[in-house]
Amino acid sequence: MENQKIKFISIKELMEQEFKSKIHVDDKFITIIKYDYPIEKKRCNTPAKILSWILHLSEKNWIDNDTIHDFTKAAMSHANIERVFF
């Protein structure tokens, strides 16, 4: 235990690590890792398509809200859609 070092990370880094562990984005897919559920990027490249996926995923009894949120953020980023606050 003498040689072990403690690494401190910020909350932002912790959140990014958690996000990365749930969602994987590559050239063709946005994959929800926890459920091994790949979604083709071309099927979620517009606001309407992303909304359809959100509705589709929310009907599943095996997915949680945090993962749907992370998928939404990844899909919006891929489609270059900025988040708008009202």
HTML snippet that shows the backbone in 3Dmol.js (N, CA, C, O; Angstrom):
<script src="https://3Dmol.org/build/3Dmol-min.js"></script>
<div id="view" style="width:600px;height:400px;position:relative"></div>
<script>
const pdb = `
ATOM      1  N   MET A   1       0.815  -1.194   0.000  1.00  0.00           N
ATOM      2  CA  MET A   1       0.000   0.000   0.000  1.00  0.00           C
ATOM      3  C   MET A   1       0.859   1.259   0.000  1.00  0.00           C
ATOM      4  O   MET A   1       0.360   2.346  -0.291  1.00  0.00           O
ATOM      5  N   GLU A   2       2.114   1.127   0.316  1.00  0.00           N
ATOM      6  CA  GLU A   2       3.006   2.281   0.351  1.00  0.00           C
ATOM      7  C   GLU A   2       3.200   2.896  -1.029  1.00  0.00           C
ATOM      8  O   GLU A   2       3.376   4.109  -1.141  1.00  0.00           O
ATOM      9  N   ASN A   3       3.170   2.085  -2.080  1.00  0.00           N
ATOM     10  CA  ASN A   3       3.438   2.580  -3.425  1.00  0.00           C
ATOM     11  C   ASN A   3       2.186   3.028  -4.164  1.00  0.00           C
ATOM     12  O   ASN A   3       2.287   3.541  -5.279  1.00  0.00           O
ATOM     13  N   GLN A   4       1.033   2.851  -3.584  1.00  0.00           N
ATOM     14  CA  GLN A   4      -0.200   3.245  -4.248  1.00  0.00           C
ATOM     15  C   GLN A   4      -0.377   4.752  -4.153  1.00  0.00           C
ATOM     16  O   GLN A   4      -0.129   5.362  -3.113  1.00  0.00           O
ATOM     17  N   LYS A   5      -0.807   5.335  -5.256  1.00  0.00           N
ATOM     18  CA  LYS A   5      -1.058   6.772  -5.293  1.00  0.00           C
ATOM     19  C   LYS A   5      -2.542   7.003  -5.503  1.00  0.00           C
ATOM     20  O   LYS A   5      -3.213   6.260  -6.220  1.00  0.00           O
ATOM     21  N   ILE A   6      -3.025   8.026  -4.878  1.00  0.00           N
ATOM     22  CA  ILE A   6      -4.429   8.409  -5.038  1.00  0.00           C
ATOM     23  C   ILE A   6      -4.497   9.462  -6.131  1.00  0.00           C
ATOM     24  O   ILE A   6      -3.769  10.455  -6.105  1.00  0.00           O
ATOM     25  N   LYS A   7      -5.378   9.232  -7.087  1.00  0.00           N
ATOM     26  CA  LYS A   7      -5.573  10.201  -8.161  1.00  0.00           C
ATOM     27  C   LYS A   7      -6.903  10.904  -7.928  1.00  0.00           C
ATOM     28  O   LYS A   7      -7.954  10.269  -7.839  1.00  0.00           O
ATOM     29  N   PHE A   8      -6.835  12.192  -7.833  1.00  0.00           N
ATOM     30  CA  PHE A   8      -8.046  12.982  -7.663  1.00  0.00           C
ATOM     31  C   PHE A   8      -8.516  13.446  -9.034  1.00  0.00           C
ATOM     32  O   PHE A   8      -7.728  13.916  -9.855  1.00  0.00           O
ATOM     33  N   ILE A   9      -9.824  13.303  -9.263  1.00  0.00           N
ATOM     34  CA  ILE A   9     -10.396  13.780 -10.513  1.00  0.00           C
ATOM     35  C   ILE A   9     -11.569  14.702 -10.202  1.00  0.00           C
ATOM     36  O   ILE A   9     -12.170  14.643  -9.130  1.00  0.00           O
ATOM     37  N   SER A  10     -11.868  15.537 -11.157  1.00  0.00           N
ATOM     38  CA  SER A  10     -12.968  16.485 -10.969  1.00  0.00           C
ATOM     39  C   SER A  10     -14.309  15.791 -11.183  1.00  0.00           C
ATOM     40  O   SER A  10     -14.379  14.694 -11.737  1.00  0.00           O
ATOM     41  N   ILE A  11     -15.346  16.441 -10.742  1.00  0.00           N
ATOM     42  CA  ILE A  11     -16.706  15.924 -10.976  1.00  0.00           C
ATOM     43  C   ILE A  11     -16.954  15.810 -12.479  1.00  0.00           C
ATOM     44  O   ILE A  11     -17.561  14.842 -12.937  1.00  0.00           O
ATOM     45  N   LYS A  12     -16.490  16.784 -13.238  1.00  0.00           N
ATOM     46  CA  LYS A  12     -16.676  16.761 -14.690  1.00  0.00           C
ATOM     47  C   LYS A  12     -16.026  15.510 -15.291  1.00  0.00           C
ATOM     48  O   LYS A  12     -16.631  14.830 -16.119  1.00  0.00           O
ATOM     49  N   GLU A  13     -14.791  15.210 -14.869  1.00  0.00           N
ATOM     50  CA  GLU A  13     -14.108  14.018 -15.374  1.00  0.00           C
ATOM     51  C   GLU A  13     -14.850  12.744 -14.985  1.00  0.00           C
ATOM     52  O   GLU A  13     -14.964  11.814 -15.784  1.00  0.00           O
ATOM     53  N   LEU A  14     -15.349  12.709 -13.761  1.00  0.00           N
ATOM     54  CA  LEU A  14     -16.111  11.556 -13.300  1.00  0.00           C
ATOM     55  C   LEU A  14     -17.365  11.362 -14.140  1.00  0.00           C
ATOM     56  O   LEU A  14     -17.685  10.240 -14.532  1.00  0.00           O
ATOM     57  N   MET A  15     -18.079  12.456 -14.419  1.00  0.00           N
ATOM     58  CA  MET A  15     -19.293  12.386 -15.231  1.00  0.00           C
ATOM     59  C   MET A  15     -18.961  11.922 -16.651  1.00  0.00           C
ATOM     60  O   MET A  15     -19.699  11.126 -17.232  1.00  0.00           O
ATOM     61  N   GLU A  16     -17.854  12.417 -17.209  1.00  0.00           N
ATOM     62  CA  GLU A  16     -17.468  12.008 -18.555  1.00  0.00           C
ATOM     63  C   GLU A  16     -17.123  10.526 -18.605  1.00  0.00           C
ATOM     64  O   GLU A  16     -17.462   9.847 -19.575  1.00  0.00           O
ATOM     65  N   GLN A  17     -16.455  10.016 -17.580  1.00  0.00           N
ATOM     66  CA  GLN A  17     -16.137   8.590 -17.526  1.00  0.00           C
ATOM     67  C   GLN A  17     -17.410   7.759 -17.454  1.00  0.00           C
ATOM     68  O   GLN A  17     -17.530   6.745 -18.141  1.00  0.00           O
ATOM     69  N   GLU A  18     -18.353   8.180 -16.633  1.00  0.00           N
ATOM     70  CA  GLU A  18     -19.628   7.461 -16.502  1.00  0.00           C
ATOM     71  C   GLU A  18     -20.378   7.478 -17.825  1.00  0.00           C
ATOM     72  O   GLU A  18     -20.922   6.458 -18.248  1.00  0.00           O
ATOM     73  N   PHE A  19     -20.406   8.656 -18.490  1.00  0.00           N
ATOM     74  CA  PHE A  19     -21.088   8.780 -19.777  1.00  0.00           C
ATOM     75  C   PHE A  19     -20.447   7.839 -20.805  1.00  0.00           C
ATOM     76  O   PHE A  19     -21.147   7.138 -21.535  1.00  0.00           O
ATOM     77  N   LYS A  20     -19.118   7.831 -20.853  1.00  0.00           N
ATOM     78  CA  LYS A  20     -18.416   6.995 -21.823  1.00  0.00           C
ATOM     79  C   LYS A  20     -18.672   5.520 -21.583  1.00  0.00           C
ATOM     80  O   LYS A  20     -18.661   4.727 -22.525  1.00  0.00           O
ATOM     81  N   SER A  21     -18.900   5.146 -20.354  1.00  0.00           N
ATOM     82  CA  SER A  21     -19.108   3.731 -20.064  1.00  0.00           C
ATOM     83  C   SER A  21     -20.504   3.250 -20.470  1.00  0.00           C
ATOM     84  O   SER A  21     -20.723   2.046 -20.597  1.00  0.00           O
ATOM     85  N   LYS A  22     -21.442   4.164 -20.674  1.00  0.00           N
ATOM     86  CA  LYS A  22     -22.806   3.787 -21.053  1.00  0.00           C
ATOM     87  C   LYS A  22     -23.038   3.824 -22.563  1.00  0.00           C
ATOM     88  O   LYS A  22     -23.803   3.022 -23.100  1.00  0.00           O
ATOM     89  N   ILE A  23     -22.379   4.751 -23.237  1.00  0.00           N
ATOM     90  CA  ILE A  23     -22.623   4.998 -24.660  1.00  0.00           C
ATOM     91  C   ILE A  23     -21.294   4.936 -25.409  1.00  0.00           C
ATOM     92  O   ILE A  23     -20.298   5.517 -24.977  1.00  0.00           O
ATOM     93  N   HIS A  24     -21.291   4.231 -26.527  1.00  0.00           N
ATOM     94  CA  HIS A  24     -20.104   4.200 -27.388  1.00  0.00           C
ATOM     95  C   HIS A  24     -20.516   4.689 -28.773  1.00  0.00           C
ATOM     96  O   HIS A  24     -21.510   4.235 -29.339  1.00  0.00           O
ATOM     97  N   VAL A  25     -19.738   5.615 -29.300  1.00  0.00           N
ATOM     98  CA  VAL A  25     -20.026   6.162 -30.628  1.00  0.00           C
ATOM     99  C   VAL A  25     -18.850   5.821 -31.538  1.00  0.00           C
ATOM    100  O   VAL A  25     -17.697   6.100 -31.209  1.00  0.00           O
ATOM    101  N   ASP A  26     -19.152   5.215 -32.684  1.00  0.00           N
ATOM    102  CA  ASP A  26     -18.111   4.964 -33.677  1.00  0.00           C
ATOM    103  C   ASP A  26     -18.585   5.499 -35.026  1.00  0.00           C
ATOM    104  O   ASP A  26     -19.516   6.303 -35.081  1.00  0.00           O
ATOM    105  N   ASP A  27     -17.957   5.063 -36.105  1.00  0.00           N
ATOM    106  CA  ASP A  27     -18.282   5.604 -37.430  1.00  0.00           C
ATOM    107  C   ASP A  27     -19.716   5.344 -37.869  1.00  0.00           C
ATOM    108  O   ASP A  27     -20.308   6.164 -38.570  1.00  0.00           O
ATOM    109  N   LYS A  28     -20.278   4.214 -37.464  1.00  0.00           N
ATOM    110  CA  LYS A  28     -21.603   3.845 -37.966  1.00  0.00           C
ATOM    111  C   LYS A  28     -22.690   3.759 -36.905  1.00  0.00           C
ATOM    112  O   LYS A  28     -23.874   3.848 -37.231  1.00  0.00           O
ATOM    113  N   PHE A  29     -22.309   3.586 -35.632  1.00  0.00           N
ATOM    114  CA  PHE A  29     -23.306   3.303 -34.606  1.00  0.00           C
ATOM    115  C   PHE A  29     -23.139   4.158 -33.355  1.00  0.00           C
ATOM    116  O   PHE A  29     -22.040   4.589 -33.007  1.00  0.00           O
ATOM    117  N   ILE A  30     -24.262   4.385 -32.699  1.00  0.00           N
ATOM    118  CA  ILE A  30     -24.295   4.844 -31.320  1.00  0.00           C
ATOM    119  C   ILE A  30     -24.797   3.622 -30.551  1.00  0.00           C
ATOM    120  O   ILE A  30     -25.937   3.193 -30.726  1.00  0.00           O
ATOM    121  N   THR A  31     -23.949   3.078 -29.716  1.00  0.00           N
ATOM    122  CA  THR A  31     -24.294   1.836 -29.016  1.00  0.00           C
ATOM    123  C   THR A  31     -24.525   2.111 -27.540  1.00  0.00           C
ATOM    124  O   THR A  31     -23.701   2.735 -26.871  1.00  0.00           O
ATOM    125  N   ILE A  32     -25.653   1.638 -27.050  1.00  0.00           N
ATOM    126  CA  ILE A  32     -25.937   1.689 -25.624  1.00  0.00           C
ATOM    127  C   ILE A  32     -25.273   0.444 -25.046  1.00  0.00           C
ATOM    128  O   ILE A  32     -25.819  -0.656 -25.125  1.00  0.00           O
ATOM    129  N   ILE A  33     -24.099   0.627 -24.467  1.00  0.00           N
ATOM    130  CA  ILE A  33     -23.245  -0.484 -24.053  1.00  0.00           C
ATOM    131  C   ILE A  33     -23.920  -1.368 -23.015  1.00  0.00           C
ATOM    132  O   ILE A  33     -23.886  -2.594 -23.120  1.00  0.00           O
ATOM    133  N   LYS A  34     -24.522  -0.755 -22.026  1.00  0.00           N
ATOM    134  CA  LYS A  34     -25.115  -1.516 -20.920  1.00  0.00           C
ATOM    135  C   LYS A  34     -26.090  -2.578 -21.422  1.00  0.00           C
ATOM    136  O   LYS A  34     -26.228  -3.636 -20.809  1.00  0.00           O
ATOM    137  N   TYR A  35     -26.757  -2.300 -22.520  1.00  0.00           N
ATOM    138  CA  TYR A  35     -27.770  -3.215 -23.052  1.00  0.00           C
ATOM    139  C   TYR A  35     -27.367  -3.818 -24.396  1.00  0.00           C
ATOM    140  O   TYR A  35     -28.170  -4.499 -25.034  1.00  0.00           O
ATOM    141  N   ASP A  36     -26.119  -3.570 -24.834  1.00  0.00           N
ATOM    142  CA  ASP A  36     -25.621  -4.046 -26.122  1.00  0.00           C
ATOM    143  C   ASP A  36     -26.640  -3.755 -27.225  1.00  0.00           C
ATOM    144  O   ASP A  36     -27.091  -4.655 -27.933  1.00  0.00           O
ATOM    145  N   TYR A  37     -26.991  -2.464 -27.352  1.00  0.00           N
ATOM    146  CA  TYR A  37     -28.058  -2.031 -28.259  1.00  0.00           C
ATOM    147  C   TYR A  37     -27.491  -1.001 -29.243  1.00  0.00           C
ATOM    148  O   TYR A  37     -27.473   0.192 -28.941  1.00  0.00           O
ATOM    149  N   PRO A  38     -27.027  -1.451 -30.423  1.00  0.00           N
ATOM    150  CA  PRO A  38     -26.490  -0.514 -31.410  1.00  0.00           C
ATOM    151  C   PRO A  38     -27.605   0.148 -32.228  1.00  0.00           C
ATOM    152  O   PRO A  38     -28.587  -0.491 -32.606  1.00  0.00           O
ATOM    153  N   ILE A  39     -27.427   1.428 -32.485  1.00  0.00           N
ATOM    154  CA  ILE A  39     -28.377   2.191 -33.300  1.00  0.00           C
ATOM    155  C   ILE A  39     -27.570   2.878 -34.400  1.00  0.00           C
ATOM    156  O   ILE A  39     -26.619   3.607 -34.119  1.00  0.00           O
ATOM    157  N   GLU A  40     -27.953   2.642 -35.640  1.00  0.00           N
ATOM    158  CA  GLU A  40     -27.238   3.259 -36.752  1.00  0.00           C
ATOM    159  C   GLU A  40     -27.331   4.782 -36.665  1.00  0.00           C
ATOM    160  O   GLU A  40     -28.400   5.340 -36.418  1.00  0.00           O
ATOM    161  N   LYS A  41     -26.194   5.437 -36.871  1.00  0.00           N
ATOM    162  CA  LYS A  41     -26.173   6.902 -36.815  1.00  0.00           C
ATOM    163  C   LYS A  41     -27.120   7.524 -37.845  1.00  0.00           C
ATOM    164  O   LYS A  41     -27.754   8.544 -37.573  1.00  0.00           O
ATOM    165  N   LYS A  42     -27.213   6.911 -39.021  1.00  0.00           N
ATOM    166  CA  LYS A  42     -28.067   7.482 -40.067  1.00  0.00           C
ATOM    167  C   LYS A  42     -29.551   7.422 -39.680  1.00  0.00           C
ATOM    168  O   LYS A  42     -30.381   8.098 -40.287  1.00  0.00           O
ATOM    169  N   ARG A  43     -29.880   6.608 -38.666  1.00  0.00           N
ATOM    170  CA  ARG A  43     -31.271   6.513 -38.197  1.00  0.00           C
ATOM    171  C   ARG A  43     -31.574   7.493 -37.071  1.00  0.00           C
ATOM    172  O   ARG A  43     -32.689   7.526 -36.551  1.00  0.00           O
ATOM    173  N   CYS A  44     -30.568   8.297 -36.693  1.00  0.00           N
ATOM    174  CA  CYS A  44     -30.813   9.309 -35.651  1.00  0.00           C
ATOM    175  C   CYS A  44     -29.988  10.557 -35.941  1.00  0.00           C
ATOM    176  O   CYS A  44     -29.226  11.030 -35.098  1.00  0.00           O
ATOM    177  N   ASN A  45     -30.159  11.080 -37.155  1.00  0.00           N
ATOM    178  CA  ASN A  45     -29.379  12.245 -37.565  1.00  0.00           C
ATOM    179  C   ASN A  45     -30.203  13.518 -37.749  1.00  0.00           C
ATOM    180  O   ASN A  45     -29.699  14.512 -38.271  1.00  0.00           O
ATOM    181  N   THR A  46     -31.463  13.491 -37.324  1.00  0.00           N
ATOM    182  CA  THR A  46     -32.310  14.689 -37.356  1.00  0.00           C
ATOM    183  C   THR A  46     -33.069  14.763 -36.026  1.00  0.00           C
ATOM    184  O   THR A  46     -33.208  13.757 -35.330  1.00  0.00           O
ATOM    185  N   PRO A  47     -33.556  15.953 -35.679  1.00  0.00           N
ATOM    186  CA  PRO A  47     -34.340  16.052 -34.438  1.00  0.00           C
ATOM    187  C   PRO A  47     -35.539  15.101 -34.409  1.00  0.00           C
ATOM    188  O   PRO A  47     -35.831  14.508 -33.370  1.00  0.00           O
ATOM    189  N   ALA A  48     -36.226  14.954 -35.525  1.00  0.00           N
ATOM    190  CA  ALA A  48     -37.402  14.078 -35.563  1.00  0.00           C
ATOM    191  C   ALA A  48     -37.017  12.618 -35.340  1.00  0.00           C
ATOM    192  O   ALA A  48     -37.701  11.896 -34.615  1.00  0.00           O
ATOM    193  N   LYS A  49     -35.925  12.186 -35.962  1.00  0.00           N
ATOM    194  CA  LYS A  49     -35.477  10.807 -35.784  1.00  0.00           C
ATOM    195  C   LYS A  49     -35.026  10.553 -34.344  1.00  0.00           C
ATOM    196  O   LYS A  49     -35.314   9.502 -33.771  1.00  0.00           O
ATOM    197  N   ILE A  50     -34.319  11.520 -33.771  1.00  0.00           N
ATOM    198  CA  ILE A  50     -33.868  11.368 -32.382  1.00  0.00           C
ATOM    199  C   ILE A  50     -35.068  11.283 -31.454  1.00  0.00           C
ATOM    200  O   ILE A  50     -35.089  10.455 -30.543  1.00  0.00           O
ATOM    201  N   LEU A  51     -36.061  12.124 -31.673  1.00  0.00           N
ATOM    202  CA  LEU A  51     -37.271  12.074 -30.847  1.00  0.00           C
ATOM    203  C   LEU A  51     -37.966  10.715 -30.984  1.00  0.00           C
ATOM    204  O   LEU A  51     -38.442  10.156 -29.996  1.00  0.00           O
ATOM    205  N   SER A  52     -38.019  10.197 -32.190  1.00  0.00           N
ATOM    206  CA  SER A  52     -38.623   8.875 -32.388  1.00  0.00           C
ATOM    207  C   SER A  52     -37.863   7.804 -31.610  1.00  0.00           C
ATOM    208  O   SER A  52     -38.473   6.908 -31.026  1.00  0.00           O
ATOM    209  N   TRP A  53     -36.526   7.895 -31.601  1.00  0.00           N
ATOM    210  CA  TRP A  53     -35.730   6.932 -30.840  1.00  0.00           C
ATOM    211  C   TRP A  53     -35.958   7.086 -29.342  1.00  0.00           C
ATOM    212  O   TRP A  53     -36.041   6.095 -28.617  1.00  0.00           O
ATOM    213  N   ILE A  54     -36.058   8.329 -28.880  1.00  0.00           N
ATOM    214  CA  ILE A  54     -36.318   8.559 -27.455  1.00  0.00           C
ATOM    215  C   ILE A  54     -37.643   7.917 -27.061  1.00  0.00           C
ATOM    216  O   ILE A  54     -37.730   7.242 -26.035  1.00  0.00           O
ATOM    217  N   LEU A  55     -38.666   8.125 -27.868  1.00  0.00           N
ATOM    218  CA  LEU A  55     -39.975   7.517 -27.582  1.00  0.00           C
ATOM    219  C   LEU A  55     -39.886   5.992 -27.636  1.00  0.00           C
ATOM    220  O   LEU A  55     -40.436   5.306 -26.774  1.00  0.00           O
ATOM    221  N   HIS A  56     -39.204   5.469 -28.635  1.00  0.00           N
ATOM    222  CA  HIS A  56     -39.047   4.026 -28.771  1.00  0.00           C
ATOM    223  C   HIS A  56     -38.330   3.437 -27.548  1.00  0.00           C
ATOM    224  O   HIS A  56     -38.787   2.452 -26.967  1.00  0.00           O
ATOM    225  N   LEU A  57     -37.216   4.043 -27.168  1.00  0.00           N
ATOM    226  CA  LEU A  57     -36.456   3.541 -26.023  1.00  0.00           C
ATOM    227  C   LEU A  57     -37.239   3.654 -24.723  1.00  0.00           C
ATOM    228  O   LEU A  57     -37.147   2.782 -23.860  1.00  0.00           O
ATOM    229  N   SER A  58     -38.008   4.728 -24.584  1.00  0.00           N
ATOM    230  CA  SER A  58     -38.762   4.927 -23.332  1.00  0.00           C
ATOM    231  C   SER A  58     -39.871   3.891 -23.142  1.00  0.00           C
ATOM    232  O   SER A  58     -40.379   3.721 -22.034  1.00  0.00           O
ATOM    233  N   GLU A  59     -40.241   3.208 -24.208  1.00  0.00           N
ATOM    234  CA  GLU A  59     -41.249   2.153 -24.110  1.00  0.00           C
ATOM    235  C   GLU A  59     -40.655   0.820 -23.648  1.00  0.00           C
ATOM    236  O   GLU A  59     -41.390  -0.108 -23.312  1.00  0.00           O
ATOM    237  N   LYS A  60     -39.339   0.733 -23.632  1.00  0.00           N
ATOM    238  CA  LYS A  60     -38.670  -0.507 -23.212  1.00  0.00           C
ATOM    239  C   LYS A  60     -38.645  -0.583 -21.690  1.00  0.00           C
ATOM    240  O   LYS A  60     -38.392   0.418 -21.019  1.00  0.00           O
ATOM    241  N   ASN A  61     -38.902  -1.751 -21.156  1.00  0.00           N
ATOM    242  CA  ASN A  61     -38.883  -1.888 -19.698  1.00  0.00           C
ATOM    243  C   ASN A  61     -37.492  -2.201 -19.153  1.00  0.00           C
ATOM    244  O   ASN A  61     -37.317  -2.297 -17.939  1.00  0.00           O
ATOM    245  N   TRP A  62     -36.506  -2.359 -20.022  1.00  0.00           N
ATOM    246  CA  TRP A  62     -35.160  -2.726 -19.586  1.00  0.00           C
ATOM    247  C   TRP A  62     -34.186  -1.553 -19.563  1.00  0.00           C
ATOM    248  O   TRP A  62     -33.031  -1.723 -19.175  1.00  0.00           O
ATOM    249  N   ILE A  63     -34.630  -0.372 -19.969  1.00  0.00           N
ATOM    250  CA  ILE A  63     -33.718   0.774 -20.026  1.00  0.00           C
ATOM    251  C   ILE A  63     -34.085   1.795 -18.953  1.00  0.00           C
ATOM    252  O   ILE A  63     -35.253   1.938 -18.593  1.00  0.00           O
ATOM    253  N   ASP A  64     -33.083   2.499 -18.451  1.00  0.00           N
ATOM    254  CA  ASP A  64     -33.353   3.512 -17.426  1.00  0.00           C
ATOM    255  C   ASP A  64     -33.272   4.924 -18.018  1.00  0.00           C
ATOM    256  O   ASP A  64     -32.709   5.128 -19.094  1.00  0.00           O
ATOM    257  N   ASN A  65     -33.834   5.872 -17.309  1.00  0.00           N
ATOM    258  CA  ASN A  65     -33.904   7.255 -17.795  1.00  0.00           C
ATOM    259  C   ASN A  65     -32.530   7.879 -18.005  1.00  0.00           C
ATOM    260  O   ASN A  65     -32.336   8.637 -18.956  1.00  0.00           O
ATOM    261  N   ASP A  66     -31.577   7.571 -17.135  1.00  0.00           N
ATOM    262  CA  ASP A  66     -30.236   8.138 -17.289  1.00  0.00           C
ATOM    263  C   ASP A  66     -29.591   7.694 -18.601  1.00  0.00           C
ATOM    264  O   ASP A  66     -28.906   8.482 -19.253  1.00  0.00           O
ATOM    265  N   THR A  67     -29.804   6.455 -18.984  1.00  0.00           N
ATOM    266  CA  THR A  67     -29.230   5.957 -20.232  1.00  0.00           C
ATOM    267  C   THR A  67     -29.919   6.586 -21.437  1.00  0.00           C
ATOM    268  O   THR A  67     -29.263   6.893 -22.432  1.00  0.00           O
ATOM    269  N   ILE A  68     -31.223   6.781 -21.359  1.00  0.00           N
ATOM    270  CA  ILE A  68     -31.934   7.485 -22.444  1.00  0.00           C
ATOM    271  C   ILE A  68     -31.396   8.911 -22.565  1.00  0.00           C
ATOM    272  O   ILE A  68     -31.206   9.415 -23.672  1.00  0.00           O
ATOM    273  N   HIS A  69     -31.156   9.548 -21.445  1.00  0.00           N
ATOM    274  CA  HIS A  69     -30.589  10.897 -21.436  1.00  0.00           C
ATOM    275  C   HIS A  69     -29.214  10.897 -22.104  1.00  0.00           C
ATOM    276  O   HIS A  69     -28.932  11.762 -22.934  1.00  0.00           O
ATOM    277  N   ASP A  70     -28.364   9.946 -21.755  1.00  0.00           N
ATOM    278  CA  ASP A  70     -27.026   9.870 -22.341  1.00  0.00           C
ATOM    279  C   ASP A  70     -27.086   9.574 -23.840  1.00  0.00           C
ATOM    280  O   ASP A  70     -26.311  10.131 -24.618  1.00  0.00           O
ATOM    281  N   PHE A  71     -28.003   8.700 -24.240  1.00  0.00           N
ATOM    282  CA  PHE A  71     -28.181   8.433 -25.669  1.00  0.00           C
ATOM    283  C   PHE A  71     -28.594   9.723 -26.392  1.00  0.00           C
ATOM    284  O   PHE A  71     -28.076  10.033 -27.465  1.00  0.00           O
ATOM    285  N   THR A  72     -29.520  10.461 -25.800  1.00  0.00           N
ATOM    286  CA  THR A  72     -30.005  11.709 -26.407  1.00  0.00           C
ATOM    287  C   THR A  72     -28.861  12.693 -26.598  1.00  0.00           C
ATOM    288  O   THR A  72     -28.735  13.299 -27.661  1.00  0.00           O
ATOM    289  N   LYS A  73     -28.030  12.854 -25.581  1.00  0.00           N
ATOM    290  CA  LYS A  73     -26.880  13.757 -25.692  1.00  0.00           C
ATOM    291  C   LYS A  73     -25.934  13.310 -26.796  1.00  0.00           C
ATOM    292  O   LYS A  73     -25.449  14.140 -27.565  1.00  0.00           O
ATOM    293  N   ALA A  74     -25.664  12.016 -26.886  1.00  0.00           N
ATOM    294  CA  ALA A  74     -24.765  11.501 -27.920  1.00  0.00           C
ATOM    295  C   ALA A  74     -25.360  11.694 -29.308  1.00  0.00           C
ATOM    296  O   ALA A  74     -24.658  12.103 -30.234  1.00  0.00           O
ATOM    297  N   ALA A  75     -26.639  11.404 -29.457  1.00  0.00           N
ATOM    298  CA  ALA A  75     -27.301  11.548 -30.763  1.00  0.00           C
ATOM    299  C   ALA A  75     -27.347  13.015 -31.188  1.00  0.00           C
ATOM    300  O   ALA A  75     -27.116  13.337 -32.354  1.00  0.00           O
ATOM    301  N   MET A  76     -27.643  13.896 -30.243  1.00  0.00           N
ATOM    302  CA  MET A  76     -27.671  15.327 -30.570  1.00  0.00           C
ATOM    303  C   MET A  76     -26.290  15.823 -30.970  1.00  0.00           C
ATOM    304  O   MET A  76     -26.160  16.618 -31.901  1.00  0.00           O
ATOM    305  N   SER A  77     -25.275  15.365 -30.281  1.00  0.00           N
ATOM    306  CA  SER A  77     -23.904  15.753 -30.617  1.00  0.00           C
ATOM    307  C   SER A  77     -23.548  15.262 -32.018  1.00  0.00           C
ATOM    308  O   SER A  77     -22.980  16.012 -32.812  1.00  0.00           O
ATOM    309  N   HIS A  78     -23.876  14.018 -32.323  1.00  0.00           N
ATOM    310  CA  HIS A  78     -23.601  13.447 -33.646  1.00  0.00           C
ATOM    311  C   HIS A  78     -24.310  14.244 -34.743  1.00  0.00           C
ATOM    312  O   HIS A  78     -23.746  14.462 -35.816  1.00  0.00           O
ATOM    313  N   ALA A  79     -25.538  14.676 -34.477  1.00  0.00           N
ATOM    314  CA  ALA A  79     -26.339  15.391 -35.478  1.00  0.00           C
ATOM    315  C   ALA A  79     -26.085  16.901 -35.455  1.00  0.00           C
ATOM    316  O   ALA A  79     -26.743  17.656 -36.171  1.00  0.00           O
ATOM    317  N   ASN A  80     -25.131  17.336 -34.632  1.00  0.00           N
ATOM    318  CA  ASN A  80     -24.806  18.763 -34.492  1.00  0.00           C
ATOM    319  C   ASN A  80     -26.018  19.595 -34.098  1.00  0.00           C
ATOM    320  O   ASN A  80     -26.247  20.680 -34.632  1.00  0.00           O
ATOM    321  N   ILE A  81     -26.778  19.073 -33.166  1.00  0.00           N
ATOM    322  CA  ILE A  81     -27.962  19.774 -32.659  1.00  0.00           C
ATOM    323  C   ILE A  81     -27.605  20.373 -31.306  1.00  0.00           C
ATOM    324  O   ILE A  81     -27.205  19.657 -30.388  1.00  0.00           O
ATOM    325  N   GLU A  82     -27.749  21.679 -31.188  1.00  0.00           N
ATOM    326  CA  GLU A  82     -27.442  22.343 -29.927  1.00  0.00           C
ATOM    327  C   GLU A  82     -28.630  22.235 -28.988  1.00  0.00           C
ATOM    328  O   GLU A  82     -29.784  22.282 -29.412  1.00  0.00           O
ATOM    329  N   ARG A  83     -28.333  22.093 -27.725  1.00  0.00           N
ATOM    330  CA  ARG A  83     -29.380  22.062 -26.703  1.00  0.00           C
ATOM    331  C   ARG A  83     -29.882  23.482 -26.488  1.00  0.00           C
ATOM    332  O   ARG A  83     -29.092  24.409 -26.308  1.00  0.00           O
ATOM    333  N   VAL A  84     -31.186  23.645 -26.509  1.00  0.00           N
ATOM    334  CA  VAL A  84     -31.804  24.963 -26.344  1.00  0.00           C
ATOM    335  C   VAL A  84     -32.495  25.011 -24.987  1.00  0.00           C
ATOM    336  O   VAL A  84     -33.269  24.120 -24.637  1.00  0.00           O
ATOM    337  N   PHE A  85     -32.208  26.043 -24.247  1.00  0.00           N
ATOM    338  CA  PHE A  85     -32.848  26.225 -22.943  1.00  0.00           C
ATOM    339  C   PHE A  85     -33.895  27.317 -23.061  1.00  0.00           C
ATOM    340  O   PHE A  85     -33.643  28.367 -23.653  1.00  0.00           O
ATOM    341  N   PHE A  86     -35.058  27.073 -22.502  1.00  0.00           N
ATOM    342  CA  PHE A  86     -36.149  28.050 -22.570  1.00  0.00           C
ATOM    343  C   PHE A  86     -36.295  28.755 -21.258  1.00  0.00           C
ATOM    344  O   PHE A  86     -37.162  29.618 -21.114  1.00  0.00           O
TER     345      PHE A  86
END
`;
const viewer = $3Dmol.createViewer("view");
viewer.addModel(pdb, "pdb");
viewer.setStyle({}, {cartoon: {color: "spectrum"}});
viewer.zoomTo();
viewer.render();
</script>
